Amino acid sequence: MDERYQLVMDRSEIDEEEFTETEIGMLDMLEQGRCTPSYLADELDVSQEYVRGRLQDLKRLGLIKKVHRGLYEISEGADD
């Protein structure tokens, strides 16, 4: 399992300097199921633009993947 993915799955190991509170919230919500940027923004009380930027960052890290237009989920590994 990719080390970054394992880090996300084990919340007690997350270094707050590596992920923002919003990113952690997004990852928590995505662990529960697929989400859209607008849903994440509403639930986390931040702008959709901010969420989209963080989603791109998390996607580049291989932690999440885009499964359909505007729909994201937790990645099962960096190869997704």
PDB file of N, CA, C and O in Angstrom:
ATOM      1  N   MET A   1       0.849  -1.181   0.000  1.00  0.00           N
ATOM      2  CA  MET A   1       0.000   0.000   0.000  1.00  0.00           C
ATOM      3  C   MET A   1       0.892   1.240   0.000  1.00  0.00           C
ATOM      4  O   MET A   1       1.890   1.299   0.719  1.00  0.00           O
ATOM      5  N   ASP A   2       0.526   2.220  -0.806  1.00  0.00           N
ATOM      6  CA  ASP A   2       1.267   3.465  -0.896  1.00  0.00           C
ATOM      7  C   ASP A   2       1.335   4.137   0.474  1.00  0.00           C
ATOM      8  O   ASP A   2       0.339   4.184   1.195  1.00  0.00           O
ATOM      9  N   GLU A   3       2.497   4.651   0.826  1.00  0.00           N
ATOM     10  CA  GLU A   3       2.706   5.269   2.139  1.00  0.00           C
ATOM     11  C   GLU A   3       1.768   6.453   2.365  1.00  0.00           C
ATOM     12  O   GLU A   3       1.253   6.634   3.468  1.00  0.00           O
ATOM     13  N   ARG A   4       1.543   7.262   1.323  1.00  0.00           N
ATOM     14  CA  ARG A   4       0.647   8.413   1.468  1.00  0.00           C
ATOM     15  C   ARG A   4      -0.778   7.957   1.723  1.00  0.00           C
ATOM     16  O   ARG A   4      -1.492   8.555   2.527  1.00  0.00           O
ATOM     17  N   TYR A   5      -1.191   6.900   1.039  1.00  0.00           N
ATOM     18  CA  TYR A   5      -2.542   6.372   1.229  1.00  0.00           C
ATOM     19  C   TYR A   5      -2.685   5.851   2.652  1.00  0.00           C
ATOM     20  O   TYR A   5      -3.693   6.108   3.311  1.00  0.00           O
ATOM     21  N   GLN A   6      -1.688   5.125   3.126  1.00  0.00           N
ATOM     22  CA  GLN A   6      -1.722   4.616   4.493  1.00  0.00           C
ATOM     23  C   GLN A   6      -1.808   5.758   5.486  1.00  0.00           C
ATOM     24  O   GLN A   6      -2.511   5.650   6.491  1.00  0.00           O
ATOM     25  N   LEU A   7      -1.104   6.849   5.223  1.00  0.00           N
ATOM     26  CA  LEU A   7      -1.143   8.025   6.088  1.00  0.00           C
ATOM     27  C   LEU A   7      -2.563   8.568   6.184  1.00  0.00           C
ATOM     28  O   LEU A   7      -3.023   8.927   7.267  1.00  0.00           O
ATOM     29  N   VAL A   8      -3.244   8.626   5.068  1.00  0.00           N
ATOM     30  CA  VAL A   8      -4.610   9.134   5.064  1.00  0.00           C
ATOM     31  C   VAL A   8      -5.545   8.188   5.795  1.00  0.00           C
ATOM     32  O   VAL A   8      -6.447   8.630   6.506  1.00  0.00           O
ATOM     33  N   MET A   9      -5.338   6.898   5.628  1.00  0.00           N
ATOM     34  CA  MET A   9      -6.218   5.931   6.258  1.00  0.00           C
ATOM     35  C   MET A   9      -6.043   5.874   7.770  1.00  0.00           C
ATOM     36  O   MET A   9      -6.971   5.494   8.484  1.00  0.00           O
ATOM     37  N   ASP A  10      -4.865   6.244   8.268  1.00  0.00           N
ATOM     38  CA  ASP A  10      -4.600   6.229   9.701  1.00  0.00           C
ATOM     39  C   ASP A  10      -4.563   7.673  10.208  1.00  0.00           C
ATOM     40  O   ASP A  10      -3.499   8.288  10.279  1.00  0.00           O
ATOM     41  N   ARG A  11      -5.736   8.205  10.558  1.00  0.00           N
ATOM     42  CA  ARG A  11      -5.856   9.609  10.939  1.00  0.00           C
ATOM     43  C   ARG A  11      -4.939  10.016  12.096  1.00  0.00           C
ATOM     44  O   ARG A  11      -4.545  11.179  12.183  1.00  0.00           O
ATOM     45  N   SER A  12      -4.597   9.096  12.969  1.00  0.00           N
ATOM     46  CA  SER A  12      -3.746   9.446  14.112  1.00  0.00           C
ATOM     47  C   SER A  12      -2.332   9.796  13.681  1.00  0.00           C
ATOM     48  O   SER A  12      -1.583  10.401  14.448  1.00  0.00           O
ATOM     49  N   GLU A  13      -1.959   9.420  12.460  1.00  0.00           N
ATOM     50  CA  GLU A  13      -0.608   9.675  11.974  1.00  0.00           C
ATOM     51  C   GLU A  13      -0.496  10.928  11.110  1.00  0.00           C
ATOM     52  O   GLU A  13       0.605  11.289  10.695  1.00  0.00           O
ATOM     53  N   ILE A  14      -1.604  11.593  10.832  1.00  0.00           N
ATOM     54  CA  ILE A  14      -1.556  12.758   9.948  1.00  0.00           C
ATOM     55  C   ILE A  14      -0.870  13.923  10.640  1.00  0.00           C
ATOM     56  O   ILE A  14      -1.224  14.313  11.752  1.00  0.00           O
ATOM     57  N   ASP A  15       0.110  14.459   9.957  1.00  0.00           N
ATOM     58  CA  ASP A  15       0.810  15.649  10.414  1.00  0.00           C
ATOM     59  C   ASP A  15       0.022  16.847   9.919  1.00  0.00           C
ATOM     60  O   ASP A  15      -0.132  17.029   8.711  1.00  0.00           O
ATOM     61  N   GLU A  16      -0.477  17.662  10.830  1.00  0.00           N
ATOM     62  CA  GLU A  16      -1.309  18.794  10.448  1.00  0.00           C
ATOM     63  C   GLU A  16      -0.577  19.771   9.544  1.00  0.00           C
ATOM     64  O   GLU A  16      -1.212  20.584   8.872  1.00  0.00           O
ATOM     65  N   GLU A  17       0.738  19.707   9.516  1.00  0.00           N
ATOM     66  CA  GLU A  17       1.495  20.571   8.632  1.00  0.00           C
ATOM     67  C   GLU A  17       1.427  20.081   7.186  1.00  0.00           C
ATOM     68  O   GLU A  17       1.666  20.861   6.265  1.00  0.00           O
ATOM     69  N   GLU A  18       1.106  18.811   6.970  1.00  0.00           N
ATOM     70  CA  GLU A  18       1.035  18.254   5.626  1.00  0.00           C
ATOM     71  C   GLU A  18      -0.336  18.435   4.993  1.00  0.00           C
ATOM     72  O   GLU A  18      -0.428  18.572   3.773  1.00  0.00           O
ATOM     73  N   PHE A  19      -1.394  18.440   5.779  1.00  0.00           N
ATOM     74  CA  PHE A  19      -2.754  18.572   5.278  1.00  0.00           C
ATOM     75  C   PHE A  19      -3.470  19.659   6.061  1.00  0.00           C
ATOM     76  O   PHE A  19      -3.308  19.774   7.275  1.00  0.00           O
ATOM     77  N   THR A  20      -4.269  20.458   5.351  1.00  0.00           N
ATOM     78  CA  THR A  20      -5.066  21.472   6.031  1.00  0.00           C
ATOM     79  C   THR A  20      -6.275  20.813   6.690  1.00  0.00           C
ATOM     80  O   THR A  20      -6.618  19.671   6.387  1.00  0.00           O
ATOM     81  N   GLU A  21      -6.899  21.537   7.576  1.00  0.00           N
ATOM     82  CA  GLU A  21      -8.109  21.027   8.233  1.00  0.00           C
ATOM     83  C   GLU A  21      -9.188  20.718   7.192  1.00  0.00           C
ATOM     84  O   GLU A  21      -9.913  19.731   7.314  1.00  0.00           O
ATOM     85  N   THR A  22      -9.286  21.563   6.178  1.00  0.00           N
ATOM     86  CA  THR A  22     -10.269  21.337   5.114  1.00  0.00           C
ATOM     87  C   THR A  22      -9.933  20.084   4.325  1.00  0.00           C
ATOM     88  O   THR A  22     -10.830  19.302   4.009  1.00  0.00           O
ATOM     89  N   GLU A  23      -8.669  19.873   3.999  1.00  0.00           N
ATOM     90  CA  GLU A  23      -8.274  18.668   3.274  1.00  0.00           C
ATOM     91  C   GLU A  23      -8.588  17.413   4.076  1.00  0.00           C
ATOM     92  O   GLU A  23      -9.070  16.424   3.524  1.00  0.00           O
ATOM     93  N   ILE A  24      -8.321  17.451   5.356  1.00  0.00           N
ATOM     94  CA  ILE A  24      -8.638  16.310   6.214  1.00  0.00           C
ATOM     95  C   ILE A  24     -10.146  16.075   6.241  1.00  0.00           C
ATOM     96  O   ILE A  24     -10.601  14.933   6.183  1.00  0.00           O
ATOM     97  N   GLY A  25     -10.920  17.159   6.329  1.00  0.00           N
ATOM     98  CA  GLY A  25     -12.377  17.036   6.289  1.00  0.00           C
ATOM     99  C   GLY A  25     -12.858  16.448   4.979  1.00  0.00           C
ATOM    100  O   GLY A  25     -13.770  15.621   4.959  1.00  0.00           O
ATOM    101  N   MET A  26     -12.248  16.873   3.885  1.00  0.00           N
ATOM    102  CA  MET A  26     -12.614  16.345   2.574  1.00  0.00           C
ATOM    103  C   MET A  26     -12.308  14.856   2.493  1.00  0.00           C
ATOM    104  O   MET A  26     -13.126  14.075   2.008  1.00  0.00           O
ATOM    105  N   LEU A  27     -11.143  14.469   2.962  1.00  0.00           N
ATOM    106  CA  LEU A  27     -10.767  13.054   2.943  1.00  0.00           C
ATOM    107  C   LEU A  27     -11.706  12.221   3.808  1.00  0.00           C
ATOM    108  O   LEU A  27     -12.088  11.114   3.431  1.00  0.00           O
ATOM    109  N   ASP A  28     -12.075  12.758   4.966  1.00  0.00           N
ATOM    110  CA  ASP A  28     -13.024  12.056   5.839  1.00  0.00           C
ATOM    111  C   ASP A  28     -14.354  11.835   5.124  1.00  0.00           C
ATOM    112  O   ASP A  28     -14.924  10.745   5.188  1.00  0.00           O
ATOM    113  N   MET A  29     -14.842  12.863   4.449  1.00  0.00           N
ATOM    114  CA  MET A  29     -16.119  12.745   3.745  1.00  0.00           C
ATOM    115  C   MET A  29     -16.003  11.789   2.565  1.00  0.00           C
ATOM    116  O   MET A  29     -16.924  11.017   2.300  1.00  0.00           O
ATOM    117  N   LEU A  30     -14.892  11.834   1.864  1.00  0.00           N
ATOM    118  CA  LEU A  30     -14.700  10.945   0.723  1.00  0.00           C
ATOM    119  C   LEU A  30     -14.551   9.490   1.154  1.00  0.00           C
ATOM    120  O   LEU A  30     -14.859   8.583   0.381  1.00  0.00           O
ATOM    121  N   GLU A  31     -14.088   9.261   2.364  1.00  0.00           N
ATOM    122  CA  GLU A  31     -14.025   7.889   2.878  1.00  0.00           C
ATOM    123  C   GLU A  31     -15.427   7.312   3.050  1.00  0.00           C
ATOM    124  O   GLU A  31     -15.611   6.096   2.987  1.00  0.00           O
ATOM    125  N   GLN A  32     -16.410   8.175   3.267  1.00  0.00           N
ATOM    126  CA  GLN A  32     -17.789   7.732   3.450  1.00  0.00           C
ATOM    127  C   GLN A  32     -18.467   7.437   2.112  1.00  0.00           C
ATOM    128  O   GLN A  32     -19.489   6.752   2.066  1.00  0.00           O
ATOM    129  N   GLY A  33     -17.892   7.959   1.022  1.00  0.00           N
ATOM    130  CA  GLY A  33     -18.464   7.741  -0.297  1.00  0.00           C
ATOM    131  C   GLY A  33     -18.074   8.844  -1.256  1.00  0.00           C
ATOM    132  O   GLY A  33     -17.389   9.797  -0.885  1.00  0.00           O
ATOM    133  N   ARG A  34     -18.509   8.706  -2.473  1.00  0.00           N
ATOM    134  CA  ARG A  34     -18.202   9.685  -3.515  1.00  0.00           C
ATOM    135  C   ARG A  34     -18.856  11.026  -3.210  1.00  0.00           C
ATOM    136  O   ARG A  34     -19.949  11.091  -2.648  1.00  0.00           O
ATOM    137  N   CYS A  35     -18.155  12.104  -3.598  1.00  0.00           N
ATOM    138  CA  CYS A  35     -18.658  13.455  -3.355  1.00  0.00           C
ATOM    139  C   CYS A  35     -18.355  14.361  -4.530  1.00  0.00           C
ATOM    140  O   CYS A  35     -17.415  14.126  -5.290  1.00  0.00           O
ATOM    141  N   THR A  36     -19.161  15.395  -4.668  1.00  0.00           N
ATOM    142  CA  THR A  36     -18.917  16.445  -5.646  1.00  0.00           C
ATOM    143  C   THR A  36     -18.270  17.636  -4.941  1.00  0.00           C
ATOM    144  O   THR A  36     -18.397  17.782  -3.725  1.00  0.00           O
ATOM    145  N   PRO A  37     -17.579  18.486  -5.697  1.00  0.00           N
ATOM    146  CA  PRO A  37     -16.993  19.680  -5.079  1.00  0.00           C
ATOM    147  C   PRO A  37     -18.039  20.567  -4.400  1.00  0.00           C
ATOM    148  O   PRO A  37     -17.777  21.116  -3.330  1.00  0.00           O
ATOM    149  N   SER A  38     -19.215  20.712  -5.005  1.00  0.00           N
ATOM    150  CA  SER A  38     -20.238  21.568  -4.396  1.00  0.00           C
ATOM    151  C   SER A  38     -20.726  21.007  -3.066  1.00  0.00           C
ATOM    152  O   SER A  38     -20.957  21.760  -2.121  1.00  0.00           O
ATOM    153  N   TYR A  39     -20.883  19.688  -2.990  1.00  0.00           N
ATOM    154  CA  TYR A  39     -21.299  19.062  -1.729  1.00  0.00           C
ATOM    155  C   TYR A  39     -20.234  19.261  -0.655  1.00  0.00           C
ATOM    156  O   TYR A  39     -20.549  19.630   0.477  1.00  0.00           O
ATOM    157  N   LEU A  40     -18.979  19.019  -1.007  1.00  0.00           N
ATOM    158  CA  LEU A  40     -17.882  19.211  -0.054  1.00  0.00           C
ATOM    159  C   LEU A  40     -17.822  20.655   0.425  1.00  0.00           C
ATOM    160  O   LEU A  40     -17.654  20.917   1.616  1.00  0.00           O
ATOM    161  N   ALA A  41     -17.961  21.588  -0.511  1.00  0.00           N
ATOM    162  CA  ALA A  41     -17.902  23.012  -0.154  1.00  0.00           C
ATOM    163  C   ALA A  41     -19.026  23.377   0.809  1.00  0.00           C
ATOM    164  O   ALA A  41     -18.795  24.068   1.801  1.00  0.00           O
ATOM    165  N   ASP A  42     -20.232  22.918   0.523  1.00  0.00           N
ATOM    166  CA  ASP A  42     -21.372  23.212   1.405  1.00  0.00           C
ATOM    167  C   ASP A  42     -21.168  22.622   2.792  1.00  0.00           C
ATOM    168  O   ASP A  42     -21.391  23.296   3.798  1.00  0.00           O
ATOM    169  N   GLU A  43     -20.748  21.379   2.844  1.00  0.00           N
ATOM    170  CA  GLU A  43     -20.580  20.698   4.131  1.00  0.00           C
ATOM    171  C   GLU A  43     -19.435  21.281   4.961  1.00  0.00           C
ATOM    172  O   GLU A  43     -19.504  21.307   6.189  1.00  0.00           O
ATOM    173  N   LEU A  44     -18.385  21.748   4.285  1.00  0.00           N
ATOM    174  CA  LEU A  44     -17.211  22.263   4.991  1.00  0.00           C
ATOM    175  C   LEU A  44     -17.206  23.787   5.104  1.00  0.00           C
ATOM    176  O   LEU A  44     -16.284  24.378   5.665  1.00  0.00           O
ATOM    177  N   ASP A  45     -18.246  24.407   4.563  1.00  0.00           N
ATOM    178  CA  ASP A  45     -18.419  25.864   4.634  1.00  0.00           C
ATOM    179  C   ASP A  45     -17.219  26.626   4.053  1.00  0.00           C
ATOM    180  O   ASP A  45     -16.692  27.557   4.663  1.00  0.00           O
ATOM    181  N   VAL A  46     -16.813  26.199   2.864  1.00  0.00           N
ATOM    182  CA  VAL A  46     -15.750  26.882   2.119  1.00  0.00           C
ATOM    183  C   VAL A  46     -16.229  27.038   0.671  1.00  0.00           C
ATOM    184  O   VAL A  46     -17.251  26.468   0.287  1.00  0.00           O
ATOM    185  N   SER A  47     -15.498  27.800  -0.115  1.00  0.00           N
ATOM    186  CA  SER A  47     -15.915  28.028  -1.496  1.00  0.00           C
ATOM    187  C   SER A  47     -15.639  26.811  -2.374  1.00  0.00           C
ATOM    188  O   SER A  47     -14.748  26.009  -2.093  1.00  0.00           O
ATOM    189  N   GLN A  48     -16.419  26.695  -3.434  1.00  0.00           N
ATOM    190  CA  GLN A  48     -16.210  25.603  -4.384  1.00  0.00           C
ATOM    191  C   GLN A  48     -14.843  25.730  -5.057  1.00  0.00           C
ATOM    192  O   GLN A  48     -14.197  24.720  -5.336  1.00  0.00           O
ATOM    193  N   GLU A  49     -14.403  26.943  -5.316  1.00  0.00           N
ATOM    194  CA  GLU A  49     -13.102  27.150  -5.939  1.00  0.00           C
ATOM    195  C   GLU A  49     -11.980  26.612  -5.050  1.00  0.00           C
ATOM    196  O   GLU A  49     -11.034  25.987  -5.530  1.00  0.00           O
ATOM    197  N   TYR A  50     -12.105  26.866  -3.754  1.00  0.00           N
ATOM    198  CA  TYR A  50     -11.102  26.371  -2.806  1.00  0.00           C
ATOM    199  C   TYR A  50     -11.102  24.840  -2.799  1.00  0.00           C
ATOM    200  O   TYR A  50     -10.043  24.214  -2.829  1.00  0.00           O
ATOM    201  N   VAL A  51     -12.286  24.252  -2.760  1.00  0.00           N
ATOM    202  CA  VAL A  51     -12.406  22.791  -2.761  1.00  0.00           C
ATOM    203  C   VAL A  51     -11.805  22.210  -4.034  1.00  0.00           C
ATOM    204  O   VAL A  51     -11.075  21.221  -3.978  1.00  0.00           O
ATOM    205  N   ARG A  52     -12.099  22.806  -5.166  1.00  0.00           N
ATOM    206  CA  ARG A  52     -11.566  22.294  -6.437  1.00  0.00           C
ATOM    207  C   ARG A  52     -10.038  22.300  -6.429  1.00  0.00           C
ATOM    208  O   ARG A  52      -9.406  21.358  -6.906  1.00  0.00           O
ATOM    209  N   GLY A  53      -9.458  23.353  -5.893  1.00  0.00           N
ATOM    210  CA  GLY A  53      -7.998  23.412  -5.809  1.00  0.00           C
ATOM    211  C   GLY A  53      -7.426  22.335  -4.911  1.00  0.00           C
ATOM    212  O   GLY A  53      -6.418  21.712  -5.244  1.00  0.00           O
ATOM    213  N   ARG A  54      -8.068  22.112  -3.765  1.00  0.00           N
ATOM    214  CA  ARG A  54      -7.591  21.082  -2.841  1.00  0.00           C
ATOM    215  C   ARG A  54      -7.798  19.694  -3.441  1.00  0.00           C
ATOM    216  O   ARG A  54      -6.964  18.808  -3.250  1.00  0.00           O
ATOM    217  N   LEU A  55      -8.899  19.495  -4.163  1.00  0.00           N
ATOM    218  CA  LEU A  55      -9.128  18.205  -4.812  1.00  0.00           C
ATOM    219  C   LEU A  55      -8.018  17.917  -5.822  1.00  0.00           C
ATOM    220  O   LEU A  55      -7.543  16.785  -5.912  1.00  0.00           O
ATOM    221  N   GLN A  56      -7.608  18.919  -6.571  1.00  0.00           N
ATOM    222  CA  GLN A  56      -6.531  18.722  -7.539  1.00  0.00           C
ATOM    223  C   GLN A  56      -5.230  18.363  -6.826  1.00  0.00           C
ATOM    224  O   GLN A  56      -4.478  17.507  -7.293  1.00  0.00           O
ATOM    225  N   ASP A  57      -4.965  19.015  -5.695  1.00  0.00           N
ATOM    226  CA  ASP A  57      -3.759  18.696  -4.918  1.00  0.00           C
ATOM    227  C   ASP A  57      -3.805  17.249  -4.418  1.00  0.00           C
ATOM    228  O   ASP A  57      -2.821  16.518  -4.535  1.00  0.00           O
ATOM    229  N   LEU A  58      -4.935  16.844  -3.867  1.00  0.00           N
ATOM    230  CA  LEU A  58      -5.083  15.479  -3.348  1.00  0.00           C
ATOM    231  C   LEU A  58      -5.027  14.449  -4.467  1.00  0.00           C
ATOM    232  O   LEU A  58      -4.528  13.339  -4.281  1.00  0.00           O
ATOM    233  N   LYS A  59      -5.543  14.830  -5.632  1.00  0.00           N
ATOM    234  CA  LYS A  59      -5.489  13.942  -6.792  1.00  0.00           C
ATOM    235  C   LYS A  59      -4.040  13.758  -7.251  1.00  0.00           C
ATOM    236  O   LYS A  59      -3.626  12.642  -7.564  1.00  0.00           O
ATOM    237  N   ARG A  60      -3.273  14.847  -7.290  1.00  0.00           N
ATOM    238  CA  ARG A  60      -1.858  14.757  -7.674  1.00  0.00           C
ATOM    239  C   ARG A  60      -1.069  13.864  -6.727  1.00  0.00           C
ATOM    240  O   ARG A  60      -0.121  13.196  -7.141  1.00  0.00           O
ATOM    241  N   LEU A  61      -1.457  13.851  -5.464  1.00  0.00           N
ATOM    242  CA  LEU A  61      -0.796  12.999  -4.472  1.00  0.00           C
ATOM    243  C   LEU A  61      -1.222  11.533  -4.596  1.00  0.00           C
ATOM    244  O   LEU A  61      -0.628  10.655  -3.971  1.00  0.00           O
ATOM    245  N   GLY A  62      -2.242  11.278  -5.394  1.00  0.00           N
ATOM    246  CA  GLY A  62      -2.722   9.914  -5.567  1.00  0.00           C
ATOM    247  C   GLY A  62      -3.650   9.453  -4.463  1.00  0.00           C
ATOM    248  O   GLY A  62      -3.905   8.257  -4.324  1.00  0.00           O
ATOM    249  N   LEU A  63      -4.162  10.400  -3.666  1.00  0.00           N
ATOM    250  CA  LEU A  63      -5.024  10.037  -2.543  1.00  0.00           C
ATOM    251  C   LEU A  63      -6.485   9.905  -2.939  1.00  0.00           C
ATOM    252  O   LEU A  63      -7.242   9.158  -2.319  1.00  0.00           O
ATOM    253  N   ILE A  64      -6.869  10.627  -3.964  1.00  0.00           N
ATOM    254  CA  ILE A  64      -8.240  10.550  -4.461  1.00  0.00           C
ATOM    255  C   ILE A  64      -8.192  10.408  -5.975  1.00  0.00           C
ATOM    256  O   ILE A  64      -7.149  10.599  -6.601  1.00  0.00           O
ATOM    257  N   LYS A  65      -9.331  10.072  -6.546  1.00  0.00           N
ATOM    258  CA  LYS A  65      -9.407  10.018  -8.005  1.00  0.00           C
ATOM    259  C   LYS A  65     -10.754  10.560  -8.451  1.00  0.00           C
ATOM    260  O   LYS A  65     -11.742  10.520  -7.718  1.00  0.00           O
ATOM    261  N   LYS A  66     -10.761  11.065  -9.668  1.00  0.00           N
ATOM    262  CA  LYS A  66     -11.987  11.546 -10.289  1.00  0.00           C
ATOM    263  C   LYS A  66     -12.606  10.369 -11.019  1.00  0.00           C
ATOM    264  O   LYS A  66     -11.975   9.774 -11.894  1.00  0.00           O
ATOM    265  N   VAL A  67     -13.837  10.030 -10.665  1.00  0.00           N
ATOM    266  CA  VAL A  67     -14.476   8.860 -11.259  1.00  0.00           C
ATOM    267  C   VAL A  67     -15.460   9.230 -12.358  1.00  0.00           C
ATOM    268  O   VAL A  67     -15.838   8.393 -13.177  1.00  0.00           O
ATOM    269  N   HIS A  68     -15.863  10.475 -12.368  1.00  0.00           N
ATOM    270  CA  HIS A  68     -16.789  10.966 -13.386  1.00  0.00           C
ATOM    271  C   HIS A  68     -16.717  12.485 -13.318  1.00  0.00           C
ATOM    272  O   HIS A  68     -16.137  13.048 -12.390  1.00  0.00           O
ATOM    273  N   ARG A  69     -17.293  13.121 -14.280  1.00  0.00           N
ATOM    274  CA  ARG A  69     -17.272  14.585 -14.298  1.00  0.00           C
ATOM    275  C   ARG A  69     -17.798  15.143 -12.971  1.00  0.00           C
ATOM    276  O   ARG A  69     -18.983  15.021 -12.663  1.00  0.00           O
ATOM    277  N   GLY A  70     -16.904  15.754 -12.194  1.00  0.00           N
ATOM    278  CA  GLY A  70     -17.294  16.373 -10.933  1.00  0.00           C
ATOM    279  C   GLY A  70     -17.569  15.408  -9.797  1.00  0.00           C
ATOM    280  O   GLY A  70     -18.214  15.790  -8.820  1.00  0.00           O
ATOM    281  N   LEU A  71     -17.107  14.186  -9.887  1.00  0.00           N
ATOM    282  CA  LEU A  71     -17.359  13.204  -8.838  1.00  0.00           C
ATOM    283  C   LEU A  71     -16.040  12.563  -8.435  1.00  0.00           C
ATOM    284  O   LEU A  71     -15.306  12.053  -9.282  1.00  0.00           O
ATOM    285  N   TYR A  72     -15.744  12.591  -7.149  1.00  0.00           N
ATOM    286  CA  TYR A  72     -14.455  12.114  -6.633  1.00  0.00           C
ATOM    287  C   TYR A  72     -14.664  11.032  -5.581  1.00  0.00           C
ATOM    288  O   TYR A  72     -15.712  10.954  -4.938  1.00  0.00           O
ATOM    289  N   GLU A  73     -13.632  10.196  -5.425  1.00  0.00           N
ATOM    290  CA  GLU A  73     -13.643   9.182  -4.379  1.00  0.00           C
ATOM    291  C   GLU A  73     -12.204   8.943  -3.918  1.00  0.00           C
ATOM    292  O   GLU A  73     -11.250   9.349  -4.581  1.00  0.00           O
ATOM    293  N   ILE A  74     -12.069   8.282  -2.780  1.00  0.00           N
ATOM    294  CA  ILE A  74     -10.759   7.897  -2.277  1.00  0.00           C
ATOM    295  C   ILE A  74     -10.138   6.920  -3.249  1.00  0.00           C
ATOM    296  O   ILE A  74     -10.800   6.008  -3.745  1.00  0.00           O
ATOM    297  N   SER A  75      -8.865   7.119  -3.515  1.00  0.00           N
ATOM    298  CA  SER A  75      -8.125   6.213  -4.396  1.00  0.00           C
ATOM    299  C   SER A  75      -7.671   5.008  -3.594  1.00  0.00           C
ATOM    300  O   SER A  75      -7.363   5.121  -2.407  1.00  0.00           O
ATOM    301  N   GLU A  76      -7.630   3.872  -4.234  1.00  0.00           N
ATOM    302  CA  GLU A  76      -7.153   2.662  -3.555  1.00  0.00           C
ATOM    303  C   GLU A  76      -5.655   2.516  -3.645  1.00  0.00           C
ATOM    304  O   GLU A  76      -5.099   1.535  -3.152  1.00  0.00           O
ATOM    305  N   GLY A  77      -4.998   3.459  -4.257  1.00  0.00           N
ATOM    306  CA  GLY A  77      -3.546   3.427  -4.375  1.00  0.00           C
ATOM    307  C   GLY A  77      -3.074   4.423  -5.398  1.00  0.00           C
ATOM    308  O   GLY A  77      -3.877   4.978  -6.148  1.00  0.00           O
ATOM    309  N   ALA A  78      -1.797   4.652  -5.435  1.00  0.00           N
ATOM    310  CA  ALA A  78      -1.226   5.654  -6.319  1.00  0.00           C
ATOM    311  C   ALA A  78      -1.349   5.307  -7.778  1.00  0.00           C
ATOM    312  O   ALA A  78      -1.190   6.185  -8.627  1.00  0.00           O
ATOM    313  N   ASP A  79      -1.629   4.050  -8.109  1.00  0.00           N
ATOM    314  CA  ASP A  79      -1.713   3.634  -9.506  1.00  0.00           C
ATOM    315  C   ASP A  79      -3.049   3.918 -10.147  1.00  0.00           C
ATOM    316  O   ASP A  79      -3.191   3.726 -11.354  1.00  0.00           O
ATOM    317  N   ASP A  80      -4.049   4.372  -9.382  1.00  0.00           N
ATOM    318  CA  ASP A  80      -5.378   4.644  -9.937  1.00  0.00           C
ATOM    319  C   ASP A  80      -5.371   5.871 -10.813  1.00  0.00           C
ATOM    320  O   ASP A  80      -6.409   6.244 -11.360  1.00  0.00           O
TER     321      ASP A  80
END
